[in-house]
Every structure is written in structure tokens, then in C-alpha cells.
Amino acid sequence: MRVGIIGAGFTGLSATYYLLEKGYEVTIFEKESHAGGLAIGFKDKNWKWTLEKHYHHLFVSDNAIKDLAKKVGHKITFRRPITSTYINGAIMQLDSPLSLLRFKPLPVIDRIRTGLVLAYLRFTPLWKLLEKISAQNFLKRFMGKSSWKILWEPLFVGKFGKYASFIPAVWFWARIKKRSALLGYPEGGFQNLSDKIAKKIIKMGGKFIYNSEVKKIEKLNEDLVVTVQTGEKFVFDKVICTLSSGFFTSVTKGLPSSYVKKFTSLKGLGAINLIMSIKNKFLKDGSYWLNINEKDYPFLSIVEHTNFIDQKFYNGERLVYVGKYLDSQHKYFQMSEKELLNEYFLGLRRINRSFNKSWIKKMWLSKANFAQPIIPLNYSKKIPPFETPISGLYLANIQQVYPWDRGTNYAVELGQKISRMI
């Protein structure tokens, strides 16, 4: 059986690998020059390892991607970095029960309530109860208004903007349920891992068609035909699209209007990351991840990659992400690296008063128009099905990893699921 897969992110790679194991003939289309999807990386001169365009790491519970990495012989190393919060003009470590108990911005009773609710979310399997209530209402009710106002509201507003009050509690549950103190990173970077999987796929008989954006999917008689930007057509028995529902409905011919209307109404945010190579350590306490819990900040987080992964792999450079989720129409998406740095500069200086532009050796700007689905209440009743109205055509994307949030592990898991359906 001939199977075409659109998108060589980790969902496409995973589906291809497991279909090839069962003897299927698989071709992957990818508009970029190599595989990786949202975990795609780049490598500057004199670096030994690649760096992701958008920050990535794994959790101990990410078994699907760990198993796939093991199958292709790729090592993933786990270590414990520091996670902190910037609040009231100070950086405070907040990544353990003990650090929560010491978190003075919260009243003692709310620290205890917050800890108990986090423990409940960590161990309860009853997620369906949590999709009926917003995270805002749930956290206010059980952790207390102070916990919501001080600890969580700035993060929800910073990440989801106008959608913050509508995000269901199940989204928060998923973040707590799978999170681990130990974080994992593939040897050489995520790009190195995706390249290893791609090489294994080629060895197994799979075929990649890079630099080929799909422009049309249509059913002709019993065949599914995929047309790329050059006009070349490819014929398959089955096709899996791993890209966003909006892209899928825009290129697929013959979908019922009711289907298109239903699944293009689902919202999502883009991601923008300013990456800086700098001379000095930015987060002096050694934090890898810094959440910004201040109102009206132009960015949501600072991720100092080289406080997690040794800078020796990057020619001794210090590498820092400044990240934000935004609607893809936001003005930041039209800015250059220098323009965005100017927007961020005062905020960066407030966190590290020694920082100045002379520290910066080089900058890169990464943008993704769709990176974070906006999940509504009771989404289990609204989630797009894998099977589409067109026989033999399947949809498998990050809007379907529910109740989990987007991530490379769930992309791999999704690829396994769709391959079993085929």
C-alpha cells in the first residue's frame, strides 16, 4: 500500500517509521530542506551541536519519544536544571515543594493550598472532570485568589492573552501531570535526533521529498493525489496530513463546508523567539527557565539554554531565548531581530541590570504562525477526528493530542496512533 505523509515533523517521522515496520510504501513531503517540524534546529559555525529554533526539552514521562530514540540508537540525557520566576523585581526559584513553601509573595496558607492542589493534579487520572471548568475558576476556587493573582494569572495572560480566562483546567492538569524535575535533551540536539530518524527511514525504504510545499490534495476515482508547488503530482492509496487544520482545509478539495467551518473555527497562537548568543551569563543564579510574572512585560519567558546544556557544544557561547506566544498578525511578527531587541531591551535590563547590547555576538529570530492550540471547554466532544470525510485521507496534528499539550513526545505518540489506524 502506498502512503503519502505531509509534514516531516515528529508526527510524520513517527507515522512513517511505524508504517515502514509493517511493510508499507511511504513518501513524506516537507517544505523545509530537512525534517524536524517545530523542533527544527540550526547550527552556527564552530558549533558541535544544533540549536532548536524554538526551545525544547523532554520530561522523564515522555516514553513515546524515548522509545523511538532507542529504536534508532540515539541517546537522550536527563539532568535537573533550575526553574525560576521573576516577580516583584526579583528572581525566585520555584521548581519544588520546598521552594514553593519558601515563596514569600504568597501568604503561607495559599502556599499550602497551592501545594496540595498541585499534588492532587499530579496524581489524579480524572481529567474529564477538569475540561468542564476554566483553569481560572478552578485555581481561584481551590488554590485561592492570591495564588491565582500572583502566581498563575500573569502566566496565563502572558501566554494566552485574550483567551486566558477561557482555557480549561484540563490544560493546566496536563502541564502538571507529566512535568518532571529532570529534563531530557537528545545528544547533539533535536535536529540531530530527527536526522537520525530520517536516515533510518531512508534505510528502511522510505522516501523524503524536501523543499516541496503541498498545494493540493484531491480524490480522483480510488486514488488520492498530492500536488506540490512545482505542479508535480503523486498518487497514493492513503494520505496523512500532519499540519494544522487550517492548512489542511485550505489545500484539500472536496471537503464538506460543514467540516471546514467546524474545524477552521478552532483557534491557535503563533510563537516568536529571539535567540541571542552573548558573552556573559544572563541568568546569574544559573536558572535555565525563567517565567515572567510581571504585568505588561513584552515577553513571557527567558530560557538560557546553556544553563541546561554545556556551552562547550556551542563554541563556548552563551545562548538565550526570549520567548512569547502571540497571534500571528501581531506587530512583532513583522519585526527584525534588532527591532524586537529594542522592544525587549528595557525588560531585559530590569532582569539583569548589567546587560547591554555590547554583550550580543549574534542574534536569530524564529517565528511559527501556529504553535499553541487554544483548547475550549469540553474539547473531547469537539476534537477533530483522525478520519476525514474523504475516504483514505487522515488528519493528525497537535490539535488532536488532547488532553495533553503540544510537544515532541505527543507528536511521536500521535504518529503511532495514526499508523495503527492505517
C-alpha positions in Angstrom: 0.0 0.0 0.0 1.2 3.5 -0.9 1.0 6.1 1.8 1.8 9.8 1.5 2.6 11.8 4.6 2.5 15.6 4.6 5.0 17.2 7.0 8.2 15.8 8.4 7.8 16.9 12.0 7.9 14.2 14.7 4.3 13.1 13.9 5.2 12.5 10.3 8.5 10.8 11.2 6.9 8.6 13.7 4.0 7.5 11.5 6.4 6.8 8.7 8.8 4.7 10.8 6.0 2.5 12.2 4.3 2.1 8.8 7.6 1.0 7.3 8.0 -1.5 10.0 4.8 -3.1 8.8 5.9 -3.1 5.2 4.1 -0.1 3.7 5.5 2.1 1.0 5.8 5.6 2.4 6.7 9.0 0.9 7.0 12.2 3.1 6.6 15.7 1.8 8.3 18.6 3.6 8.5 22.2 2.6 11.8 22.7 4.5 15.2 21.4 3.5 15.2 18.8 6.3 13.0 17.1 8.9 12.1 18.3 12.4 8.9 20.4 12.3 8.6 22.8 15.2 11.7 21.1 16.7 13.8 22.0 13.7 17.3 23.3 14.5 20.2 25.2 13.1 24.0 25.0 13.5 26.2 28.1 13.6 29.9 28.0 12.6 32.1 26.2 15.1 29.1 24.7 17.0 29.3 20.9 17.6 25.5 20.6 18.4 22.5 22.1 16.7 20.1 24.5 18.5 16.3 24.5 18.2 14.7 27.5 16.6 12.1 27.2 19.4 13.3 25.9 22.8 12.6 22.3 23.5 13.2 19.7 26.2 11.7 16.4 27.3 10.3 15.0 30.6 11.0 11.7 32.2 7.5 10.5 31.4 8.0 11.1 27.6 8.1 7.4 26.8 7.0 7.5 23.2 9.9 9.7 22.0 12.3 7.8 24.3 11.3 4.5 22.7 11.6 5.8 19.2 15.1 7.3 20.0 16.1 3.9 21.4 14.9 2.2 18.2 17.2 4.4 16.1 20.1 4.2 18.6 20.0 7.9 19.8 21.0 8.9 23.3 18.8 11.2 25.5 20.4 12.6 28.6 18.4 13.8 31.6 19.6 16.3 34.2 17.9 18.7 36.7 18.2 22.4 35.8 16.8 25.3 37.8 13.3 26.8 37.0 12.6 30.3 38.5 10.1 33.1 38.5 10.6 36.8 38.0 8.3 38.6 40.4 8.3 41.9 42.2 11.6 42.7 40.6 13.4 39.6 41.8 14.2 36.1 40.6 12.9 33.4 42.9 13.5 29.7 42.4 10.2 27.8 42.1 10.6 24.2 41.0 10.0 22.0 44.0 7.6 21.7 47.0 10.3 23.2 49.3 10.8 26.2 47.0 7.0 26.7 46.9 6.9 26.8 50.7 9.6 29.4 50.7 7.8 31.5 48.1 7.1 34.7 50.2 5.0 36.6 47.7 2.2 34.1 48.6 0.6 34.0 52.0 1.5 30.8 53.9 -2.0 29.3 53.8 -2.1 29.8 50.0 1.3 28.2 49.6 0.0 25.1 51.4 -3.3 25.2 49.4 -1.3 25.6 46.1 1.0 22.7 47.0 -2.0 20.4 47.9 -3.8 21.1 44.6 -0.6 20.6 42.6 -0.2 17.2 44.3 -3.8 16.3 43.5 -3.4 17.3 39.8 -0.1 15.3 39.7 -1.8 12.0 40.8 -5.4 12.2 39.7 -6.3 10.4 36.4 -9.8 12.1 36.4 -9.1 14.7 33.7 -12.5 14.7 32.1 -13.9 16.5 35.2 -11.4 19.3 34.6 -12.5 20.0 31.0 -15.8 21.4 32.1 -14.3 24.3 34.2 -11.9 27.1 33.3 -8.4 27.0 34.8 -9.0 30.5 36.2 -12.1 29.4 38.1 -10.6 26.1 39.3 -7.4 27.7 40.5 -9.2 30.6 42.2 -11.5 28.2 44.0 -9.0 25.6 45.2 -5.7 27.4 45.4 -7.1 30.8 46.5 -7.4 34.1 44.8 -3.9 35.2 45.9 -2.4 32.2 44.2 -4.2 32.9 41.0 -3.5 36.6 41.1 0.2 36.3 42.0 1.4 33.0 40.6 -0.8 31.9 37.7 -2.7 34.9 36.1 0.4 36.6 34.8 1.5 33.4 33.1 -1.9 32.6 31.6 -2.3 36.2 30.3 1.3 36.3 29.1 0.8 33.0 27.2 -2.8 33.1 26.0 -3.6 36.9 26.0 -7.3 37.5 25.4 -8.0 33.7 25.7 -6.6 33.4 29.2 -9.9 33.2 31.1 -11.3 30.5 28.7 -8.5 27.9 29.0 -9.9 24.8 30.6 -8.4 23.4 33.8 -7.6 20.2 31.9 -4.8 22.1 30.1 -3.3 23.0 33.4 -3.7 19.4 34.7 -1.8 18.1 31.6 1.1 20.5 32.3 1.4 19.3 35.9 0.7 15.7 35.3 3.6 14.9 33.1 6.1 17.5 34.3 9.3 16.3 35.9 12.2 17.9 37.7 14.6 16.1 35.5 14.6 17.3 31.9 15.9 15.5 28.9 17.8 16.6 25.8 18.9 14.5 22.8 22.6 14.2 22.2 23.5 16.8 19.5 20.1 18.5 19.7 16.6 17.7 18.5 17.7 18.2 14.9 20.3 15.5 15.3 17.6 13.2 16.6 15.2 13.9 13.7 18.1 13.5 11.2 18.9 10.1 12.8 15.2 9.0 12.4 15.1 10.3 8.8 18.3 8.3 8.0 16.8 5.2 9.5 13.6 5.8 7.5 15.6 6.0 4.2 17.4 2.8 5.2 14.1 1.1 5.7 12.9 2.2 2.2 11.0 5.4 3.0 11.3 8.4 0.6 11.6 12.1 1.5 10.7 14.9 -0.9 12.1 18.1 0.7 11.6 21.7 -0.4 8.2 20.7 -1.6 5.2 22.5 -0.3 1.9 20.7 -0.9 -0.6 22.8 -2.8 -3.5 20.4 -3.4 -4.9 17.1 -2.1 -7.8 15.6 -4.0 -9.6 12.3 -4.5 -9.6 11.0 -8.1 -11.5 7.8 -8.6 -10.0 5.5 -5.9 -6.7 7.3 -5.6 -5.5 10.2 -3.5 -3.4 12.7 -5.5 -1.0 15.1 -3.9 0.2 18.1 -6.0 3.3 20.1 -4.9 4.3 23.7 -5.8 6.1 22.6 -9.0 2.9 21.1 -10.3 4.2 17.5 -10.0 1.5 15.0 -8.9 1.9 11.9 -6.7 -0.6 9.1 -6.3 -1.4 7.2 -3.1 -3.8 4.8 -1.5 -3.8 6.6 1.8 -2.6 10.1 2.8 -1.9 11.6 6.3 -1.7 15.3 6.8 0.2 16.3 9.9 -0.1 20.1 9.5 -2.6 22.5 11.0 -6.3 22.0 10.4 -6.4 25.4 8.7 -3.7 24.4 6.2 -5.4 21.0 5.6 -8.8 22.5 4.8 -7.2 25.1 2.5 -5.4 22.6 0.2 -7.9 19.7 0.3 -10.5 19.6 -2.4 -14.0 18.1 -1.8 -14.4 18.6 1.9 -17.9 19.4 3.1 -18.4 23.0 4.0 -19.8 22.0 7.4 -16.5 20.1 8.2 -14.4 23.1 7.0 -16.4 25.6 9.1 -16.2 23.4 12.2 -12.5 22.8 12.3 -11.2 26.1 11.0 -13.1 27.8 13.9 -10.5 26.3 16.3 -8.1 29.0 17.4 -4.3 28.9 17.8 -1.4 31.2 18.6 2.0 31.6 17.0 5.3 31.6 18.7 8.2 34.0 18.4 11.7 33.5 19.8 14.6 36.0 19.8 17.7 33.9 20.2 20.9 35.7 21.4 24.5 34.5 21.5 26.0 36.6 24.3 29.4 37.0 26.0 28.2 36.6 29.6 25.8 34.5 31.6 22.4 36.3 31.6 20.6 34.5 34.5 23.3 34.7 37.1 21.7 32.3 39.5 22.0 29.5 36.9 18.3 29.3 36.0 17.5 27.5 32.8 13.9 28.7 32.7 12.6 32.0 33.9 8.8 32.7 33.9 7.9 36.4 33.8 5.2 37.1 36.4 5.1 40.8 35.9 2.2 42.6 34.2 2.6 44.2 30.8 6.0 42.6 30.1 6.8 42.3 26.3 7.9 38.7 26.6 6.8 35.6 28.6 10.0 33.7 29.4 13.7 33.7 29.2 15.3 30.3 28.5 19.1 30.2 29.0 19.9 27.1 27.0 23.5 27.0 28.2 22.4 26.9 31.8 21.0 23.5 30.8 23.3 22.2 28.1 27.0 22.8 28.4 28.3 25.7 26.4 31.3 23.7 25.2 29.0 22.3 22.5 28.4 25.8 21.2 32.0 27.1 20.9 31.8 28.5 24.5 28.9 30.8 23.6 26.0 31.7 26.0 22.7 31.1 24.2 19.5 32.7 25.4 15.9 32.5 24.1 13.4 35.3 24.8 10.0 33.8 24.0 6.4 34.9 23.5 3.2 33.4 22.2 1.1 35.8 20.1 -1.4 36.0 17.3 0.4 35.6 14.1 -0.9 39.1 13.0 0.8 40.8 15.9 3.3 43.5 15.0 6.2 41.5 16.5 5.9 39.1 13.6 6.7 41.9 11.2 9.9 43.0 13.1 13.5 42.2 12.5 15.9 40.9 15.2 17.1 44.4 16.0 13.6 45.9 16.1 12.4 43.1 18.5 15.5 43.6 20.7 14.6 47.2 21.1 11.1 46.2 22.2 12.6 43.8 24.7 15.7 45.7 25.9 14.3 47.6 28.9 12.6 44.4 30.1 15.9 42.5 29.8 17.7 45.2 31.7 15.2 45.1 34.5 16.1 41.4 35.0 19.9 41.8 34.6 21.0 45.4 35.1 24.4 44.7 33.7 23.1 43.6 30.3 23.8 45.8 27.4 23.8 45.4 23.6 27.6 45.0 23.5 27.2 41.6 25.1 25.5 40.3 21.9 27.6 38.4 19.4 24.8 37.3 17.1 21.0 37.1 17.0 18.4 34.9 15.3 14.7 35.3 15.1 12.3 32.3 14.9 8.7 32.6 14.0 5.9 30.0 13.8 2.4 31.1 12.8 0.8 28.1 14.6 2.4 26.7 17.7 -0.1 26.6 20.5 -3.7 25.4 20.1 -6.4 27.3 22.1 -8.4 24.4 23.6 -12.0 25.2 24.5 -14.1 23.7 27.3 -15.4 20.2 26.7 -12.9 19.7 23.9 -13.2 15.9 24.0 -16.6 16.5 22.2 -15.1 18.9 19.6 -11.7 17.4 18.8 -11.2 16.7 15.0 -11.3 13.0 14.2 -8.4 11.3 12.5 -10.6 10.1 9.7 -11.8 12.9 7.4 -14.9 12.9 5.1 -12.7 11.8 2.2 -12.0 8.0 2.3 -8.4 7.2 2.9 -7.4 10.7 3.9 -6.4 11.3 7.5 -5.6 14.3 9.7 -3.1 14.0 12.6 -1.8 17.3 14.2 -1.2 19.0 17.5 -4.9 19.8 17.9 -5.5 16.1 18.4 -3.0 15.3 21.2 -5.7 16.2 23.8 -5.8 16.0 26.8 -2.1 16.6 26.5 -0.5 19.9 25.4 1.7 20.1 22.3 5.2 18.6 22.5 7.5 16.3 20.6 6.6 13.3 22.7 2.9 13.6 21.9 3.7 14.2 18.3 5.5 10.8 18.3 2.6 9.2 20.1 0.2 10.7 17.6 2.2 9.2 14.7 2.0 5.8 16.4 -1.8 6.1 16.7 -2.4 7.1 13.1 -0.1 4.4 11.8 -2.1 1.8 13.7 -5.3 3.1 12.2 -3.8 2.8 8.7 
